[in-house]
Amino acid sequence: MEVPYVHPGPASRELLFLQGNHRSSHIWDGQCLSQIFRPRHIDDMWEFIRGHPLHPRIVRRLQDTGFYRIIEIGRLQFNWALITAIIERWRPETHTFHLPSVRLEDVEVLFGLPVDGIPIAYPHSLRDYRGEDYLHMLQRLTYFQPAEPTALSGASRLQLKPIRQYLVAMDVEITDDSPPEDIDRHTRLFLLLMFDGILFPDTSGNLVT
């Protein structure tokens, strides 16, 4: 069977107007690029969960949020070659991957995450927040306040280790009779670790934004 010809670039440059300088064009032309990608580090979330099983009330609360499926799936073995290939398809013009076959529905199927409903937008007022403002909001929502001033790195980046230590101390206090407010605060802090350590990792390895 004859293999059909696959066009290496976008069919139209009306939107992807940077194709001429995109690394996919250089690779297609046979150029050897010296830039090495630095993979995003995945926090040791799975080791933390194995060492500190979640209370059933926390599990039920996470199930209500729709994110517990991530815990059920567990650690995935990454295909670094595939990840690099996906990075090659990143488009700075649209801040999306140029992969027509991958849709939001695929993420819903793979992770069981809800994609329907009202979207969550970043409040414009948070653009003026500084480090102390984020800490105050974190304390109000979770009752967590880092004891060391060095726990805050930069304008809005918090070290993960103090959060894990605080969760360990909270686990001991969570019982079948704990008030719902304590369950909510514990769940919010755990979701903070999940978002940074699993869903939205960065190259820092030990900081949450």
N, C-alpha and C positions, 0 to 999 in steps of 0.2 A: 504494500500500500504506500502510495506516495505521501510523504510528509508535507503538509502545507507550509508555505513560507510564513514566518512570524515576523512582523515588523518590530524592530528593536525599540522604537520610541513611541511617543504619543501620536495618534492619528491626526490630531490637530494641535497646533501650538498657540491657539487663541488664548487658552488658559494657562498652559504649561510653557510659558514664554522663556523660561530659563534653561530649556533643554540643551541648548548649545554649550552651556557651561556645566551641565549636570554630569556627575561622575559616570552615569550609565552610558553617556555618549562616548566618554574617553575609554571606558572598558570595551565597548563595542568596537571601537577603532583599534583595539589591540594594545592600548597603552597600559603599562604596569604602574599602578598607583602606589605610592609609598605610604599614604596615610593608613594608619592602623586604628580600627575602631576599638574603643574601650567599652566592654560590656557593662551594663548596669548590674550592680551587685544586689543579690537577693539576701535580705536579712535572715538570720537564723531563727525565723519564726517557727519552723517545724520542730526544731529542737526544744524551743520554749514550750510549745504545746504538748509535746511528749512528756516533758518534765513536770508540767503543771496542767493536768486535765481540767477542762472547764466544768463548772458546776452545772447541773441540768437546767437550772433556771436561766443561766447565761446562754446555754445552748438554745433554749426555746426563744430567748430574746433575739439571738442572732438569726434564728430561723424566721422570725417575724420580719426582720429587716431584709431578708432575701440574700444575705451574703454567706450563710453557713455552708452553702454548697462548695465554696472555696475550700473550707476546712475538710469537707468530706472527700474532695478530690485529692487533696494532699500535694506533696511535692511532685513536680513534673520534671522529667528528664529533658533538658533543653537540647535542641539541635542547633548548635552554634552556627553551622554553615547556613542553615535555613534562616536564622535570625539575621545574619549578615546579608543574605540575599534580599530579605525584606527591607533592611536599612537602605540598600541600594535603590529601593523604589520610593524612598521618602521624597516628597515634593515640597520644597520651601515656599513655592508660590501659594499653595493651598493648605499647607501644614497637615497633609494627609498622605497616606500611602497610595501610590498609583497601582492599586490591585482591584480591578473591577469585580473579581469573583468573591472577595471577602466583604461581608456585610455585617451590620450590627446584629442581625438575626443569628449569624454564625456564633458570635460571642455569647448570645443568649443560650444557644444550644450547648456550647462547650462548657460554660461555667454555670448555667442555670440562673444567670443574673437577670432581673427584670429590666426591660428596656422600654416598656410602655408607660404612659402616664405623663405627668407634668415634669419637664426637665428642671434640674437644679442649677441655678446660675450663681456666679460669684458676685456677691453684693458689691456695688460700687464703693460703698463706704469703707470696705476693708482695704481698699487700695492705699489708704492713708495710715493703716495700722503699722505700728512698730513692734519691736520685740516684747516690750512690757505689755502692750495691748493684747498681744496673742496669749501671753501667759495669764493675764487676767481672765480672758475668755475661756481658756483651758481650765482654769481653776473653777470658774462658775459652772461649767458643764460637767466636769469630772471630779472636782475637789482635789485634783492633783496640782501640786505646786513644787517644782524642783527645789531642793534645799541648797544646792550649789549654784552660785551665779554663773559658773562656767558651763552649766547644762545648756544654756542658750548660746548657739553659735551663729553669729551674723545677725541679720535683722529679724528673721523669723524661723530659724532652723533650730530644732530641739534635739538633743541627744536621746537615742532610744534606750540606752541602758537604764537611766533613772526611771523611765516609764515601766520597763519590765520589772524592775525591783519593786516599784509601787504596786503593780498588779499582783505580784507574789504575796505581798503583805495583805492586799485586799482579798485574795482568794481564801485566806484563813478565816476572814470575817463573814464571808458569804455563806448563809445557811438557808434552810427552807423557810425560815421565818424572817429573813431580811426584808426591809421595806422595799417597795418597788423603785424608789429613788436610788437606792444603792445599786440595784441591778442595772438601772439605766446608766448610771455613771461608770460602772465597770464595763458595760457593753460599749459605750462610746470610746473609752480609752483603748479597749481591745481592737475596735474598728480602726482607730488611728494607727495602731501597729500594723494591722492587716493592709490598710491602704498603702502605707509607705513600704512595708517589707515584702509585699506580694504583688499587689495590683499596680502600684505606681513607683517602682524602685528607681533610684538614681545612682550616680557613680560615687556618692559619698560613702555608702555602706552602713553608716550608723547615725544618720541624721534624718529627721522627719521635718517636712516643710509645712 
